[in-house]
Amino acid sequence: MAGVATAGYYLGNPSNTFPNSYLIKTSEVVNEGDLVGLNTSGLVVVANATTTIVKALGIAFFDKNNGSGGAQTGDGSTVYSTIARQGYVGPMTTALVPSLAAGLPVYLAAAPNGTHSNFTCVFPAVNGDAIQQVGYVDADGVTLIIDVDANSELKLQASGNSIVTAA
């Protein structure tokens, strides 16, 4: 599922970046600050906890943008994104991040749709959805502190609210 341009938040202090930038998949819309992963062709795609699950490897960062926000649409040949494992994203609202509140854990959610980001503070409870904690909400209640551990296990919600380790 391709992302959709979702305005209102910015990436700050991106760090622990992958050594290279990666091409963004053709027609994939990636917002700077979105959680992203790589597809089987090695192209950047928006991370997604539902339907077609894509594990988050980090946060999209557009070097030429210098953290000024915005979105890029991939063409598979000339549009690149760097992936930062750590950084902060904000300012967020409860429209962008469901149940946003200081101190709560932040999880991967469904791909951005224009009104919400792919972050949530609601523990995933739908059968088949991915469970990947990617950070927490800072004390100010509007900034997400993101620290994606690419070696962490991806868990799936299973029937009866049991949890299954996927990879």
C-alpha positions in Angstrom: 0.0 0.0 0.0 1.6 3.3 -1.0 1.6 6.2 1.4 -0.2 9.4 0.9 1.2 12.9 1.5 0.3 13.8 5.1 1.3 17.3 6.2 1.9 18.7 9.7 5.0 16.9 11.1 8.7 17.1 10.7 11.7 14.9 11.3 14.4 16.3 13.6 17.9 15.1 14.5 18.0 12.1 12.3 20.8 9.8 13.4 22.1 6.2 13.1 21.4 6.3 9.3 21.8 3.5 6.9 25.1 3.9 5.0 23.4 4.5 1.6 20.3 6.2 0.3 17.7 4.0 -1.4 15.5 4.5 -4.4 11.8 5.0 -3.5 9.5 2.5 -5.2 7.6 3.9 -8.3 4.4 5.7 -7.3 5.1 5.3 -3.6 4.5 8.5 -1.7 6.8 8.9 1.3 6.6 11.7 3.9 9.8 12.8 5.6 9.3 11.4 9.0 7.3 8.3 7.9 8.3 4.9 9.1 9.7 3.0 6.1 11.1 -0.3 5.1 12.5 -2.0 2.0 10.5 -4.3 -0.3 12.0 -7.5 -1.8 13.5 -5.4 -4.7 15.4 -3.2 -2.2 13.2 -0.1 -2.8 11.9 2.1 0.0 8.2 1.7 0.8 6.1 3.0 3.6 6.0 0.6 6.6 2.6 -0.8 7.3 1.2 -2.8 10.2 -2.0 -4.0 8.4 -2.9 -5.8 5.1 0.5 -6.0 3.4 2.8 -5.9 6.4 6.1 -4.1 5.9 8.4 -4.0 8.9 9.8 -0.5 9.8 13.5 -0.2 9.4 13.6 3.5 10.3 12.4 6.9 9.4 12.5 8.5 5.9 14.9 11.4 5.7 15.4 13.4 2.5 19.0 14.7 2.6 18.4 17.5 0.2 15.4 18.7 2.3 17.6 19.1 5.4 14.7 18.2 7.7 12.2 20.7 6.3 9.3 18.2 5.9 7.5 17.4 2.7 6.8 14.3 0.7 8.5 12.6 -2.2 6.9 10.3 -4.9 9.2 7.6 -6.0 9.9 6.9 -9.7 12.1 3.8 -9.1 15.2 5.5 -10.7 16.0 9.0 -9.4 14.1 9.7 -6.2 16.0 8.6 -3.0 15.4 8.4 0.7 17.9 7.9 3.5 16.7 5.8 6.4 17.5 7.0 9.9 17.0 4.5 12.8 16.7 7.3 15.3 15.2 10.8 15.5 12.2 12.8 16.7 9.1 13.5 14.8 6.6 16.2 15.6 4.6 18.2 16.4 2.0 15.4 16.4 -1.7 15.6 17.2 -4.3 13.0 18.2 -5.5 13.1 14.6 -2.1 12.1 13.3 -1.3 9.6 16.1 -4.3 8.0 17.8 -4.3 8.2 21.7 -1.2 10.5 21.7 -0.1 11.3 25.2 3.2 11.9 27.0 5.1 8.8 28.0 3.1 6.3 26.0 4.8 3.7 23.7 4.6 4.3 19.9 3.8 1.5 17.5 3.8 1.0 13.8 0.3 1.6 12.4 -1.4 1.4 9.0 0.2 3.4 6.1 -0.5 7.2 6.1 -3.7 8.1 4.4 -3.6 11.9 4.3 -5.1 12.4 7.8 -3.1 10.1 10.0 0.6 9.1 10.1 1.8 5.5 10.3 2.4 5.9 14.1 -0.1 5.0 16.9 -0.1 4.8 20.6 -2.9 2.2 20.6 -1.6 -1.3 21.1 -2.5 -3.3 17.9 -5.4 -5.6 18.6 -6.7 -6.6 15.2 -6.0 -10.2 14.3 -3.2 -10.4 11.7 -1.8 -6.9 12.4 1.9 -6.4 13.1 3.1 -5.3 16.5 6.3 -3.3 16.4 7.1 -0.7 19.1 9.2 2.0 17.5 9.6 4.6 20.3 7.7 6.6 22.8 6.0 10.0 23.2 8.2 12.7 24.8 7.1 14.5 28.0 5.8 17.4 25.9 3.0 15.1 24.6 3.5 16.1 20.9 7.0 14.8 20.0 7.7 11.2 19.1 11.1 9.9 20.1 11.8 7.2 17.6 14.4 4.5 18.0 13.9 1.6 15.5 15.7 -1.6 16.3 15.8 -3.4 12.9 16.9 -6.6 14.7 13.8 -6.7 16.9 11.2 -9.4 16.3 8.1 -8.5 14.5 5.1 -9.9 16.3 1.6 -10.5 15.0 -1.7 -10.2 16.7 -3.5 -13.6 16.7 -7.0 -14.7 17.6 -8.0 -14.3 21.2 -5.5 -11.4 21.6 -2.6 -13.9 21.7 0.7 -12.8 20.1 2.8 -14.7 17.6 6.4 -14.0 16.8 6.8 -13.6 13.0 10.4 -12.7 12.5 
